[in-house]
Amino acid sequence: MPQPTHIVKVPLPDQDSLDADIQKYFAKCDEKLGMVPNVLRAYTGNAAKFRSFTAFYNLLMLDEETCRLSKLEREMIAVTVSSANRCYYCLVAHGQAVRQYSDDPELGEMIAMNYRVAELSPRHRAMLDFAWKLTLSPHDIGDADRQALRDAGFSDQDIFDICDVAAFFNYTNRMAHGLEMMPNAEYHRMNR
C-alpha cells in the first residue's frame, strides 16, 4: 500500500510562483538528489523561513568545518530523535541517509525501530543514549550525562553539536507532525 501523496495538509504556493533563488535551489536538489525533498517544499509556505531553514540545515547537517561529528553520526542522532518522537517523515528520510553514509542497509532500520538492538561502538551508544534522553526527558539531563559523553571520547564542542542536532530534529519532528508531512516515496527504495 503506498503512502498518502500529499506533501503537507496546508496549502503550498505553486512552484512556478516561488522566488527565483528558491527555484534555483530546487533545481540544484533535482540535479544532486534526483528530487526535491518534501520538507523543502513544505517550507515554501514562508520564503524567509525557507531560507533560514535551509541555511541552518546545511550548516548543521552537511558542513564539515563547523562540526566534528561525522555526517553519519549526525544522521544517527536525527533517526534516534525521530524514533523517540515517532516522526514518520524523518524516520524515512534520515533512515535512508544512515543507510547511505554507513553503507549498511540494516543500520537505518535498526536505529529507526530501536537503536539499542544495533551493534554500536561505545561512543555511538553513549551519543544515542544522550540524544534519546534529551528528547524524552530533557529536564533529567545533568552533569553525569555530559560526562558519559566525555568518557566516550566526545569533546565539549561535540557535546554542543550533539545537543544542537537533537534539538533541531525535535523541532522538525514537531513541524512534520503538525503539518502531517509525507516523505518523498523515493526514500523507501534508496540504499537498499
C-alpha positions as CSV (number, residue, x, y, z in Angstrom):
1,M,0.0,0.0,0.0
2,P,1.6,3.3,-1.0
3,Q,1.8,6.2,1.5
4,P,-0.5,9.2,1.0
5,T,0.5,11.5,-1.8
6,H,0.2,14.9,-0.1
7,I,3.2,16.8,0.9
8,V,1.6,18.6,3.9
9,K,-2.0,19.3,5.0
10,V,-1.9,23.0,4.4
11,P,-1.9,24.8,1.0
12,L,1.5,25.5,-0.5
13,P,2.4,28.1,-3.2
14,D,2.7,26.8,-6.8
15,Q,6.3,26.0,-7.6
16,D,6.3,28.4,-10.6
17,S,5.4,31.3,-8.3
18,L,8.4,30.8,-6.0
19,D,11.2,33.3,-5.8
20,A,14.0,32.7,-8.3
21,D,16.5,31.8,-5.6
22,I,14.2,29.1,-4.3
23,Q,13.6,27.7,-7.8
24,K,17.3,27.7,-8.3
25,Y,17.8,25.8,-5.0
26,F,15.2,23.2,-6.1
27,A,17.0,22.8,-9.4
28,K,20.2,22.0,-7.6
29,C,18.3,19.5,-5.4
30,D,16.9,17.8,-8.5
31,E,20.4,17.7,-10.0
32,K,22.2,16.3,-6.9
33,L,19.4,14.2,-5.4
34,G,17.1,13.5,-8.3
35,M,14.2,15.0,-6.3
36,V,13.2,18.0,-4.2
37,P,12.8,16.8,-0.6
38,N,9.2,17.4,0.6
39,V,10.4,19.1,3.7
40,L,11.8,21.8,1.5
41,R,8.6,22.1,-0.4
42,A,6.8,22.4,3.0
43,Y,8.9,25.4,3.9
44,T,7.9,27.3,0.8
45,G,4.8,28.5,2.7
46,N,7.1,31.2,4.0
47,A,10.1,32.2,1.8
48,A,12.1,33.8,4.6
49,K,11.7,30.8,6.8
50,F,12.6,28.5,3.9
51,R,15.9,30.4,3.5
52,S,16.6,30.3,7.3
53,F,15.7,26.6,7.5
54,T,17.9,25.6,4.5
55,A,20.9,27.6,5.7
56,F,20.7,26.2,9.2
57,Y,20.1,22.6,8.0
58,N,23.1,22.8,5.6
59,L,25.3,24.2,8.4
60,L,24.2,21.7,10.9
61,M,24.0,18.5,8.9
62,L,26.4,19.0,5.9
63,D,29.1,21.4,6.9
64,E,32.3,19.6,8.0
65,E,34.3,22.6,9.2
66,T,31.9,23.7,12.0
67,C,31.1,20.3,13.3
68,R,33.5,17.4,14.1
69,L,30.7,14.8,14.2
70,S,30.6,12.8,11.0
71,K,27.6,13.1,8.7
72,L,26.7,9.5,9.7
73,E,26.8,10.4,13.4
74,R,24.5,13.4,12.8
75,E,22.1,11.3,10.8
76,M,22.1,8.6,13.6
77,I,21.1,11.3,16.1
78,A,18.4,12.5,13.7
79,V,16.9,9.0,13.4
80,T,17.2,8.3,17.1
81,V,15.3,11.5,18.0
82,S,12.8,10.8,15.3
83,S,12.3,7.3,16.6
84,A,11.6,8.7,20.1
85,N,9.1,11.1,18.5
86,R,7.7,8.6,16.1
87,C,8.2,11.0,13.2
88,Y,7.4,9.2,10.0
89,Y,8.9,11.8,7.7
90,C,12.3,11.9,9.4
91,L,12.5,8.2,10.1
92,V,12.1,7.5,6.3
93,A,14.2,10.4,5.0
94,H,17.0,10.2,7.6
95,G,16.9,6.4,7.8
96,Q,17.9,6.5,4.2
97,A,20.7,8.8,5.0
98,V,22.0,6.4,7.6
99,R,21.9,3.6,5.0
100,Q,23.8,5.8,2.6
101,Y,26.5,7.1,4.9
102,S,27.0,3.7,6.7
103,D,26.8,1.6,3.5
104,D,24.6,-0.7,5.7
105,P,21.0,-1.3,4.6
106,E,20.0,-2.6,8.0
107,L,21.5,0.1,10.3
108,G,19.0,2.8,9.4
109,E,16.1,0.3,10.1
110,M,17.6,-0.8,13.5
111,I,18.1,2.8,14.7
112,A,14.6,3.7,13.5
113,M,13.0,0.8,15.3
114,N,15.2,0.6,18.4
115,Y,18.8,1.8,18.3
116,R,19.6,-0.4,21.3
117,V,19.5,-3.6,19.1
118,A,22.2,-2.3,16.8
119,E,25.8,-3.4,17.4
120,L,27.2,0.1,18.1
121,S,30.6,1.3,19.4
122,P,30.5,2.5,23.0
123,R,31.0,6.0,21.5
124,H,27.9,5.8,19.4
125,R,25.9,4.1,22.1
126,A,26.6,6.9,24.5
127,M,25.8,9.5,21.8
128,L,22.4,7.9,21.1
129,D,21.6,7.3,24.7
130,F,22.1,11.0,25.3
131,A,20.0,12.1,22.3
132,W,17.2,9.7,23.4
133,K,17.2,11.1,26.9
134,L,17.4,14.7,25.7
135,T,14.3,14.0,23.6
136,L,12.1,12.2,26.1
137,S,13.2,13.7,29.4
138,P,15.3,16.8,28.7
139,H,14.8,18.0,32.3
140,D,16.7,15.0,33.6
141,I,19.9,15.7,31.6
142,G,22.7,16.5,34.1
143,D,26.5,16.5,34.6
144,A,26.7,12.7,34.6
145,D,25.1,12.6,31.1
146,R,27.6,15.0,29.7
147,Q,30.5,13.2,31.5
148,A,29.3,9.9,29.9
149,L,29.8,11.6,26.5
150,R,33.3,12.8,27.5
151,D,34.2,9.3,28.8
152,A,33.2,8.0,25.3
153,G,35.6,10.4,23.7
154,F,33.5,13.4,22.9
155,S,34.8,16.9,23.4
156,D,32.7,19.8,24.9
157,Q,32.3,21.1,21.3
158,D,31.0,17.7,20.3
159,I,28.5,17.7,23.2
160,F,27.3,21.1,21.9
161,D,26.9,19.6,18.4
162,I,25.0,16.5,19.7
163,C,22.6,18.8,21.6
164,D,22.2,21.0,18.5
165,V,21.4,18.1,16.2
166,A,19.0,16.6,18.7
167,A,17.3,19.9,19.4
168,F,16.9,20.6,15.7
169,F,15.2,17.3,15.0
170,N,12.9,17.7,17.9
171,Y,11.8,20.9,16.2
172,T,11.5,19.4,12.7
173,N,9.7,16.4,14.1
174,R,7.0,18.6,15.5
175,M,6.7,20.6,12.3
176,A,6.3,17.3,10.4
177,H,3.7,16.0,12.8
178,G,1.8,19.3,12.9
179,L,1.6,19.5,9.1
180,E,1.3,15.7,8.5
181,M,4.4,16.0,6.2
182,M,5.0,13.0,3.9
183,P,8.4,11.9,2.9
184,N,9.3,11.5,-0.8
185,A,8.4,7.9,-1.8
186,E,11.8,7.6,-3.4
187,Y,13.5,7.4,0.0
188,H,11.9,4.0,0.7
189,R,13.9,2.4,-2.1
190,M,17.2,4.1,-1.8
191,N,20.4,2.4,-0.5
192,R,18.9,-1.0,0.0
